[in-house]
Amino acid sequence: MGREWELSFRLGMRPWIAVAYSAPVAAATAVFLIYPIGQGSFSDGMPLGISAAHGYFGRLIFQYASFNNSRSLHFFLAAWPVVGIWFTALGISTMAFNLNGFNFNQSVVDSQGRVINTWADIINRANLGMEVMHERNAHNFPLDLAAIEAPSTNG
């Protein structure tokens, strides 16, 4: 985003356009790249049915919102969707890896209790490995990383 800001400034454009443009880029990246990687498949799209509620809730909120001048109204109309999309992209990226809590358990198991490895498990394993490499006592290596057989991904 800093490069976008710098480029727009050098071209004589309004630099805050880069900030506003970062919101749809973050949302598209979260929905079309991070979410499928976290869920282990690009074949299943994310359900986007919630988008129909925005107009309804917007009408509920704006009938009570009043602004003293046009500048504050236009700032709100520009900042509210950008910040909302940022936090939505952050939430999608978090839920993509099933991070509703830091429990470090495998995310998907079949009916017999066998682990079905996803990319989230691979990333979790890599995170554990990086965590160990930053420790001074490298001999405290997690047992699941010291396994003889590496986990396989289905696909």
Backbone as a printed PyTorch tensor [residue, N CA C, xyz], in Angstrom:
tensor([[[  0.8190,  -1.1750,   0.0000],
         [  0.0000,   0.0000,   0.0000],
         [  0.8760,   1.2580,   0.0000]],

        [[  2.0210,   1.1540,   0.6220],
         [  2.9340,   2.2880,   0.6100],
         [  3.3940,   2.6380,  -0.7860]],

        [[  3.6260,   1.6100,  -1.6040],
         [  4.0380,   1.8650,  -2.9950],
         [  2.9080,   2.5120,  -3.7830]],

        [[  1.6600,   2.0670,  -3.5450],
         [  0.5240,   2.6880,  -4.2170],
         [  0.4230,   4.1600,  -3.8310]],

        [[  0.6150,   4.4300,  -2.5440],
         [  0.5740,   5.8130,  -2.0560],
         [  1.6520,   6.6490,  -2.7490]],

        [[  2.8640,   6.0980,  -2.8070],
         [  3.9750,   6.8270,  -3.4080],
         [  3.7370,   7.0560,  -4.8980]],

        [[  3.2610,   6.0170,  -5.6000],
         [  3.0130,   6.1510,  -7.0310],
         [  1.9390,   7.1970,  -7.3000]],

        [[  0.8460,   7.1470,  -6.5560],
         [ -0.2130,   8.1250,  -6.7900],
         [  0.2540,   9.5430,  -6.4490]],

        [[  1.0940,   9.6750,  -5.4290],
         [  1.6360,  10.9960,  -5.0760],
         [  2.5350,  11.5190,  -6.1890]],

        [[  3.3990,  10.6430,  -6.7320],
         [  4.3270,  11.0580,  -7.7900],
         [  3.5950,  11.4120,  -9.0820]],

        [[  2.4590,  10.7540,  -9.3260],
         [  1.6890,  11.0320, -10.5370],
         [  0.7610,  12.2300, -10.3720]],

        [[  0.7910,  12.8480,  -9.1900],
         [ -0.0470,  14.0090,  -8.9590],
         [ -1.4820,  13.6600,  -8.6320]],

        [[ -1.7280,  12.4090,  -8.2770],
         [ -3.0800,  11.9890,  -7.9220],
         [ -3.2970,  12.1890,  -6.4270]],

        [[ -4.5050,  11.9750,  -6.0050],
         [ -4.7960,  12.0490,  -4.5780],
         [ -4.3060,  10.7670,  -3.9230]],

        [[ -3.3810,  10.8620,  -2.9760],
         [ -2.7770,   9.6450,  -2.4140],
         [ -3.7470,   8.7680,  -1.6400]],

        [[ -4.8250,   9.3270,  -1.0850],
         [ -5.7240,   8.4960,  -0.2870],
         [ -6.5620,   7.5560,  -1.1440]],

        [[ -6.5310,   7.7390,  -2.4750],
         [ -7.2040,   6.7880,  -3.3550],
         [ -6.5590,   5.4110,  -3.2190]],

        [[ -5.2510,   5.3790,  -2.9950],
         [ -4.5640,   4.0940,  -2.7910],
         [ -5.0700,   3.4020,  -1.5370]],

        [[ -5.3600,   4.1610,  -0.5000],
         [ -5.8900,   3.5700,   0.7300],
         [ -7.2690,   2.9820,   0.4680]],

        [[ -8.1150,   3.7240,  -0.2360],
         [ -9.4530,   3.2270,  -0.5390],
         [ -9.3910,   2.0050,  -1.4500]],

        [[ -8.4680,   2.0030,  -2.3990],
         [ -8.3580,   0.8810,  -3.3310],
         [ -7.8440,  -0.3780,  -2.6400]],

        [[ -7.1530,  -0.2110,  -1.5160],
         [ -6.6300,  -1.3920,  -0.8300],
         [ -7.7400,  -2.2580,  -0.2490]],

        [[ -8.9040,  -1.6900,   0.0250],
         [ -9.9950,  -2.4730,   0.6070],
         [-10.5140,  -3.5490,  -0.3460]],

        [[-10.9040,  -3.2230,  -1.5920],
         [-11.3470,  -4.3050,  -2.4750],
         [-10.2340,  -5.2840,  -2.8360]],

        [[ -8.9930,  -4.8070,  -2.8750],
         [ -7.8750,  -5.7270,  -3.1330],
         [ -7.7390,  -6.7140,  -1.9830]],

        [[ -7.8370,  -6.2230,  -0.7530],
         [ -7.7570,  -7.1070,   0.4150],
         [ -8.9200,  -8.0860,   0.4330]],

        [[-10.1140,  -7.6190,   0.0950],
         [-11.2790,  -8.5030,   0.0960],
         [-11.1570,  -9.5750,  -0.9800]],

        [[-10.7590,  -9.1840,  -2.1810],
         [-10.6110, -10.1650,  -3.2580],
         [ -9.5210, -11.1760,  -2.9370]],

        [[ -8.4220, -10.7110,  -2.3600],
         [ -7.3500, -11.6320,  -1.9720],
         [ -7.8310, -12.5990,  -0.9090]],

        [[ -8.5800, -12.0990,   0.0710],
         [ -9.0680, -12.9640,   1.1420],
         [-10.0440, -14.0050,   0.6160]],

        [[-10.9820, -13.5800,  -0.2400],
         [-12.0310, -14.4930,  -0.6990],
         [-11.5060, -15.4720,  -1.7390]],

        [[-10.7160, -14.9970,  -2.6880],
         [-10.3300, -15.8370,  -3.8160],
         [ -8.9780, -16.5220,  -3.6720]],

        [[ -8.1520, -16.1330,  -2.6900],
         [ -6.8470, -16.7610,  -2.5300],
         [ -6.6650, -17.3620,  -1.1410]],

        [[ -6.7910, -16.5470,  -0.1020],
         [ -6.4970, -17.0330,   1.2500],
         [ -7.5360, -18.0430,   1.7130]],

        [[ -8.8230, -17.7690,   1.4910],
         [ -9.8620, -18.6980,   1.9420],
         [ -9.7350, -20.0750,   1.2870]],

        [[ -9.5710, -20.1580,  -0.0530],
         [ -9.4010, -21.5050,  -0.6370],
         [ -8.1380, -22.2160,  -0.1700]],

        [[ -7.0360, -21.4950,   0.0410],
         [ -5.8230, -22.1460,   0.5420],
         [ -6.0670, -22.6890,   1.9390]],

        [[ -6.7100, -21.9050,   2.7730],
         [ -6.9750, -22.3460,   4.1350],
         [ -7.9320, -23.5130,   4.2060]],

        [[ -8.8880, -23.5620,   3.2900],
         [ -9.8470, -24.6620,   3.3020],
         [ -9.3580, -25.8540,   2.4870]],

        [[ -8.2260, -25.7240,   1.8360],
         [ -7.6180, -26.8530,   1.1510],
         [ -8.1100, -27.0990,  -0.2530]],

        [[ -8.8900, -26.1900,  -0.8300],
         [ -9.4140, -26.4500,  -2.1590],
         [ -9.8200, -25.1410,  -2.8260]],

        [[ -9.5630, -25.0550,  -4.1160],
         [-10.0370, -23.9180,  -4.8880],
         [-11.3750, -24.2210,  -5.5560]],

        [[-11.9000, -25.4320,  -5.3700],
         [-13.1300, -25.8040,  -6.0560],
         [-14.3680, -25.2670,  -5.3540]],

        [[-14.2910, -25.0480,  -4.0450],
         [-15.4450, -24.5550,  -3.3020],
         [-15.3070, -23.0640,  -3.0860]],

        [[-16.2610, -22.3250,  -3.6070],
         [-16.2370, -20.8850,  -3.4010],
         [-16.8120, -20.5280,  -2.0440]],

        [[-16.5400, -19.3320,  -1.6160],
         [-17.0680, -18.8810,  -0.3420],
         [-18.4860, -18.3800,  -0.5210]],

        [[-19.4000, -18.7140,   0.3890],
         [-20.7710, -18.2090,   0.2560],
         [-20.8140, -16.7080,   0.5060]],

        [[-21.3730, -15.9870,  -0.4340],
         [-21.3790, -14.5280,  -0.3470],
         [-22.7910, -13.9750,  -0.1910]],

        [[-23.7040, -14.7490,   0.3890],
         [-25.0920, -14.3300,   0.5220],
         [-25.3100, -13.1950,   1.4960]],

        [[-24.3580, -12.8860,   2.3410],
         [-24.5280, -11.8290,   3.3380],
         [-24.5790, -10.4500,   2.6970]],

        [[-24.0970, -10.3210,   1.4690],
         [-24.0170,  -8.9970,   0.8480],
         [-25.3920,  -8.3700,   0.6440]],

        [[-26.4660,  -9.1490,   0.6390],
         [-27.8040,  -8.5930,   0.4460],
         [-28.2710,  -7.7850,   1.6500]],

        [[-27.6900,  -7.9950,   2.8130],
         [-28.1440,  -7.3140,   4.0260],
         [-27.6140,  -5.8970,   4.1480]],

        [[-26.6050,  -5.5230,   3.3570],
         [-25.9660,  -4.2280,   3.5690],
         [-26.9060,  -3.0620,   3.2730]],

        [[-27.6830,  -3.1450,   2.2100],
         [-28.5990,  -2.0590,   1.8950],
         [-29.6570,  -1.8790,   2.9640]],

        [[-30.1820,  -2.9750,   3.4750],
         [-31.2140,  -2.9160,   4.5130],
         [-30.6800,  -2.2770,   5.7900]],

        [[-29.5340,  -2.7650,   6.2660],
         [-28.9620,  -2.2120,   7.4890],
         [-28.4820,  -0.7800,   7.2770]],

        [[-28.0060,  -0.4760,   6.0890],
         [-27.5960,   0.8870,   5.8020],
         [-28.7550,   1.8620,   5.9130]],

        [[-29.9340,   1.4770,   5.4060],
         [-31.1050,   2.3430,   5.5240],
         [-31.5300,   2.5030,   6.9740]],

        [[-31.3790,   1.4450,   7.7690],
         [-31.7200,   1.5470,   9.1860],
         [-30.8080,   2.5330,   9.9100]],

        [[-29.5160,   2.4890,   9.5910],
         [-28.5490,   3.3340,  10.2890],
         [-28.6420,   4.7830,   9.8240]],

        [[-28.7550,   5.0080,   8.5170],
         [-28.6320,   6.3710,   7.9980],
         [-29.8450,   7.2400,   8.2740]],

        [[-30.9810,   6.6670,   8.6410],
         [-32.1070,   7.5370,   8.9620],
         [-31.9130,   8.2520,  10.2930]],

        [[-31.0190,   7.7130,  11.1380],
         [-30.7320,   8.3500,  12.4220],
         [-29.4100,   9.1070,  12.4190]],

        [[-28.5900,   8.8930,  11.4180],
         [-27.2870,   9.5610,  11.3710],
         [-27.4620,  10.9580,  10.7830]],

        [[-26.8690,  11.9260,  11.4370],
         [-26.9100,  13.2840,  10.9020],
         [-25.5070,  13.8720,  10.9760]],

        [[-25.1850,  14.6570,   9.9840],
         [-23.8610,  15.2560,   9.9050],
         [-24.0040,  16.7700,   9.8180]],

        [[-23.0780,  17.4670,  10.4630],
         [-23.1450,  18.9260,  10.4950],
         [-22.7640,  19.5530,   9.1630]],

        [[-21.8550,  18.9130,   8.4410],
         [-21.4590,  19.4940,   7.1640],
         [-21.2180,  18.3840,   6.1480]],

        [[-21.0450,  18.8010,   4.9270],
         [-20.8890,  17.8500,   3.8310],
         [-19.5590,  17.1130,   3.9010]],

        [[-18.5160,  17.7850,   4.4070],
         [-17.1920,  17.1630,   4.4500],
         [-17.1760,  15.9480,   5.3760]],

        [[-17.7810,  16.0680,   6.5660],
         [-17.8060,  14.9250,   7.4860],
         [-18.6730,  13.7990,   6.9340]],

        [[-19.7570,  14.1440,   6.2550],
         [-20.5960,  13.1130,   5.6360],
         [-19.8220,  12.3500,   4.5730]],

        [[-19.1170,  13.0660,   3.7140],
         [-18.3870,  12.3970,   2.6430],
         [-17.2030,  11.6030,   3.1780]],

        [[-16.5660,  12.0920,   4.2400],
         [-15.5060,  11.2970,   4.8600],
         [-16.0780,   9.9980,   5.4060]],

        [[-17.2180,  10.0870,   6.0850],
         [-17.8440,   8.8790,   6.6210],
         [-18.2390,   7.9220,   5.5010]],

        [[-18.8100,   8.4500,   4.4330],
         [-19.2320,   7.5980,   3.3180],
         [-18.0470,   6.9310,   2.6340]],

        [[-16.8710,   7.5420,   2.7190],
         [-15.6750,   6.9320,   2.1320],
         [-14.9930,   5.9890,   3.1080]],

        [[-14.9150,   6.3850,   4.3800],
         [-14.1440,   5.6000,   5.3540],
         [-14.9010,   4.3800,   5.8490]],

        [[-16.2110,   4.4840,   6.0190],
         [-16.9870,   3.3720,   6.5850],
         [-16.8760,   2.0980,   5.7490]],

        [[-17.1020,   2.1360,   4.4360],
         [-16.9660,   0.8900,   3.6650],
         [-15.5340,   0.3730,   3.6100]],

        [[-14.5600,   1.2840,   3.5380],
         [-13.1590,   0.8430,   3.4560],
         [-12.7640,   0.1000,   4.7220]],

        [[-13.0510,   0.6740,   5.8720],
         [-12.7040,   0.0220,   7.1380],
         [-13.5050,  -1.2630,   7.3080]],

        [[-14.7700,  -1.2420,   6.9150],
         [-15.5880,  -2.4510,   7.0030],
         [-15.0550,  -3.5750,   6.1310]],

        [[-14.6340,  -3.2490,   4.9280],
         [-14.0870,  -4.2720,   4.0300],
         [-12.7540,  -4.7800,   4.5550]],

        [[-11.9360,  -3.8880,   5.1360],
         [-10.6760,  -4.3410,   5.7360],
         [-10.9350,  -5.3830,   6.8180]],

        [[-11.8440,  -5.0890,   7.7230],
         [-12.1130,  -6.0160,   8.8210],
         [-12.7920,  -7.2890,   8.3270]],

        [[-13.6150,  -7.1800,   7.2860],
         [-14.2110,  -8.3780,   6.7010],
         [-13.1360,  -9.2670,   6.0950]],

        [[-12.1960,  -8.6730,   5.3670],
         [-11.0950,  -9.4530,   4.7880],
         [-10.2480, -10.0890,   5.8820]],

        [[-10.0310,  -9.3690,   6.9720],
         [ -9.2810,  -9.9330,   8.0940],
         [-10.0300, -11.1040,   8.7120]],

        [[-11.3390, -10.9730,   8.8600],
         [-12.1400, -12.0680,   9.4090],
         [-12.1600, -13.2800,   8.5010]],

        [[-12.2790, -13.0580,   7.1910],
         [-12.2600, -14.1740,   6.2390],
         [-10.9160, -14.8770,   6.2840]],

        [[ -9.8450, -14.0950,   6.3210],
         [ -8.5110, -14.6920,   6.3590],
         [ -8.2940, -15.4760,   7.6430]],

        [[ -8.8620, -15.0120,   8.7430],
         [ -8.7280, -15.7290,  10.0100],
         [ -9.5350, -17.0150,   9.9890]],

        [[-10.7740, -16.9470,   9.5470],
         [-11.6260, -18.1370,   9.5320],
         [-11.2080, -19.1270,   8.4420]],

        [[-10.4620, -18.6600,   7.4550],
         [-10.0080, -19.5640,   6.3980],
         [ -9.1560, -20.6880,   6.9590]],

        [[ -8.3980, -20.3900,   7.9940],
         [ -7.5420, -21.3980,   8.6020],
         [ -8.1420, -21.9550,   9.8830]],

        [[ -9.4740, -21.8100,  10.0280],
         [-10.1980, -22.3340,  11.1870],
         [ -9.6060, -21.8290,  12.4900]],

        [[ -9.1940, -20.5710,  12.5140],
         [ -8.5730, -20.0180,  13.7100],
         [ -9.6180, -19.3710,  14.6040]],

        [[-10.6090, -20.1670,  15.0090],
         [-11.5570, -19.6560,  15.9850],
         [-11.0090, -19.8260,  17.3900]],

        [[ -9.8070, -20.3060,  17.4960],
         [ -9.0890, -20.4440,  18.7500],
         [ -7.7470, -21.0640,  18.4420]],

        [[ -6.7410, -20.7380,  19.1940],
         [ -5.4220, -21.2930,  18.9330],
         [ -5.2780, -22.6210,  19.6680]],

        [[ -5.7620, -23.6820,  19.0450],
         [ -5.7110, -24.9830,  19.7040],
         [ -4.7250, -25.9420,  19.0420]],

        [[ -4.2300, -25.6330,  17.8660],
         [ -3.2410, -26.4260,  17.1480],
         [ -3.6870, -27.8680,  16.9220]],

        [[ -4.9820, -28.0940,  16.8450],
         [ -5.4780, -29.4220,  16.5140],
         [ -5.6470, -29.5290,  15.0040]],

        [[ -5.7150, -30.7690,  14.5130],
         [ -6.0020, -30.9520,  13.0940],
         [ -7.4260, -30.4740,  12.8270]],

        [[ -7.6310, -29.8880,  11.6700],
         [ -8.9050, -29.2380,  11.4150],
         [ -9.9860, -30.1850,  10.9160]],

        [[ -9.6310, -31.2220,  10.1680],
         [-10.6360, -32.0860,   9.5700],
         [-10.3050, -33.5350,   9.8950]],

        [[-11.2990, -34.2610,  10.4230],
         [-11.1510, -35.6960,  10.6640],
         [-12.3350, -36.4070,  10.0300]],

        [[-12.1230, -37.6630,   9.6030],
         [-13.2140, -38.4250,   9.0110],
         [-14.0060, -39.1320,  10.1060]],

        [[-14.9550, -39.9770,   9.6930],
         [-15.8480, -40.6110,  10.6640],
         [-15.1230, -41.5870,  11.5830]],

        [[-13.9710, -42.1250,  11.1550],
         [-13.1960, -43.0160,  12.0140],
         [-12.1810, -42.2620,  12.8700]],

        [[-12.1360, -40.9620,  12.7610],
         [-11.2120, -40.1780,  13.5620],
         [ -9.8450, -40.0020,  12.9310]],

        [[ -9.6710, -40.4510,  11.6810],
         [ -8.3880, -40.2610,  11.0010],
         [ -8.2990, -38.8330,  10.4830]],

        [[ -7.1060, -38.2870,  10.5250],
         [ -6.8950, -36.8960,  10.1220],
         [ -6.8970, -36.7910,   8.6050]],

        [[ -7.6460, -35.8430,   8.0850],
         [ -7.5940, -35.4800,   6.6720],
         [ -6.8360, -34.1570,   6.6210]],

        [[ -5.6110, -34.2080,   6.1510],
         [ -4.7600, -33.0220,   6.1790],
         [ -5.2040, -31.9980,   5.1450]],

        [[ -5.2330, -30.7590,   5.5500],
         [ -5.5250, -29.6400,   4.6600],
         [ -4.3120, -28.7140,   4.6610]],

        [[ -4.3880, -27.6680,   3.8310],
         [ -3.2900, -26.7020,   3.8150],
         [ -3.1620, -25.9980,   5.1570]],

        [[ -4.2720, -25.8840,   5.8810],
         [ -4.1970, -25.2660,   7.2070],
         [ -3.2970, -26.0820,   8.1290]],

        [[ -3.3560, -27.4170,   8.0140],
         [ -2.4930, -28.2650,   8.8400],
         [ -1.0290, -28.1080,   8.4400]],

        [[ -0.7810, -27.9910,   7.1450],
         [  0.5940, -27.8130,   6.6730],
         [  1.1460, -26.4720,   7.1700]],

        [[  0.3250, -25.4300,   7.0700],
         [  0.7670, -24.1170,   7.5420],
         [  0.9680, -24.1310,   9.0490]],

        [[  0.0830, -24.8330,   9.7640],
         [  0.2340, -24.9620,  11.2110],
         [  1.5430, -25.6620,  11.5420]],

        [[  1.8560, -26.7050,  10.7780],
         [  3.1020, -27.4410,  10.9900],
         [  4.3170, -26.5450,  10.7080]],

        [[  4.2260, -25.7600,   9.6420],
         [  5.3210, -24.8380,   9.3250],
         [  5.4730, -23.7780,  10.4090]],

        [[  4.3470, -23.2970,  10.9270],
         [  4.4160, -22.3050,  12.0000],
         [  5.0750, -22.8810,  13.2410]],

        [[  4.7580, -24.1410,  13.5600],
         [  5.4090, -24.7800,  14.7000],
         [  6.9080, -24.9000,  14.4560]],

        [[  7.2860, -25.2370,  13.2180],
         [  8.7000, -25.3500,  12.8860],
         [  9.4200, -24.0220,  13.0030]],

        [[  8.7780, -22.9490,  12.5240],
         [  9.3970, -21.6250,  12.6420],
         [  9.4850, -21.1940,  14.1020]],

        [[  8.4730, -21.5680,  14.8660],
         [  8.4870, -21.2400,  16.2860],
         [  9.6620, -21.9110,  16.9830]],

        [[  9.9240, -23.1530,  16.5960],
         [ 11.0320, -23.8920,  17.2020],
         [ 12.3650, -23.2850,  16.7880]],

        [[ 12.4840, -22.8550,  15.5290],
         [ 13.7490, -22.3070,  15.0570],
         [ 14.0940, -20.9930,  15.7560]],

        [[ 13.0910, -20.2980,  16.2670],
         [ 13.3580, -19.0520,  16.9750],
         [ 13.7080, -19.2750,  18.4410]],

        [[ 13.4860, -20.4850,  18.9120],
         [ 13.8300, -20.7970,  20.3040],
         [ 15.3410, -20.9430,  20.4280]],

        [[ 15.8780, -20.5720,  21.5700],
         [ 17.3110, -20.7610,  21.7850],
         [ 17.6200, -22.2270,  22.0210]],

        [[ 16.7530, -22.9220,  22.7000],
         [ 16.9700, -24.3440,  22.9740],
         [ 16.3450, -25.1510,  21.8350]],

        [[ 17.1160, -25.3760,  20.7980],
         [ 16.5840, -26.0580,  19.6170],
         [ 16.3050, -27.5280,  19.8720]],

        [[ 16.7550, -28.0640,  21.0170],
         [ 16.4980, -29.4760,  21.2900],
         [ 15.0630, -29.7160,  21.7360]],

        [[ 14.3050, -28.6570,  22.0420],
         [ 12.8980, -28.8170,  22.3960],
         [ 12.0620, -28.8790,  21.1170]],

        [[ 12.3040, -29.8850,  20.3220],
         [ 11.6440, -30.0020,  19.0290],
         [ 10.3070, -30.7060,  19.2170]],

        [[  9.2010, -30.1680,  18.7120],
         [  7.9040, -30.8250,  18.9040],
         [  7.8890, -32.2230,  18.3030]],

        [[  7.2290, -33.1210,  18.9890],
         [  7.2220, -34.5130,  18.5540],
         [  6.4990, -34.6980,  17.2270]],

        [[  5.4730, -33.8940,  16.9690],
         [  4.7720, -34.0810,  15.6980],
         [  5.6100, -33.6180,  14.5080]],

        [[  6.5860, -32.7390,  14.7330],
         [  7.4810, -32.3500,  13.6470],
         [  8.6270, -33.3410,  13.4820]],

        [[  8.9050, -34.1000,  14.5340],
         [  9.9750, -35.0830,  14.4620],
         [  9.4700, -36.4220,  13.9380]],

        [[  8.2460, -36.4680,  13.4390],
         [  7.6740, -37.7200,  12.9430],
         [  8.4560, -38.2030,  11.7290]],

        [[  8.5100, -39.5150,  11.5820],
         [  9.2440, -40.1040,  10.4610],
         [  8.5120, -39.8420,   9.1520]],

        [[  7.1950, -39.8810,   9.1960],
         [  6.4080, -39.7540,   7.9820],
         [  5.7780, -38.3610,   7.9170]],

        [[  5.9830, -37.6900,   6.8160],
         [  5.4150, -36.3550,   6.6470],
         [  3.9360, -36.4770,   6.3090]],

        [[  3.1320, -35.5060,   6.7310],
         [  1.7050, -35.5790,   6.4010],
         [  1.4950, -35.3530,   4.9110]],

        [[  0.5010, -36.0110,   4.3780],
         [  0.1990, -35.8550,   2.9600],
         [ -1.0590, -35.0210,   2.8170]],

        [[ -1.0980, -34.2430,   1.7500],
         [ -2.3090, -33.4860,   1.4650],
         [ -3.1340, -34.2740,   0.4750]],

        [[ -4.4240, -34.1660,   0.5950],
         [ -5.3110, -34.8720,  -0.3250],
         [ -5.5190, -34.0020,  -1.5520]],

        [[ -4.7090, -34.2220,  -2.5490],
         [ -4.9040, -33.4400,  -3.7600],
         [ -3.6690, -32.9440,  -4.2780]]])
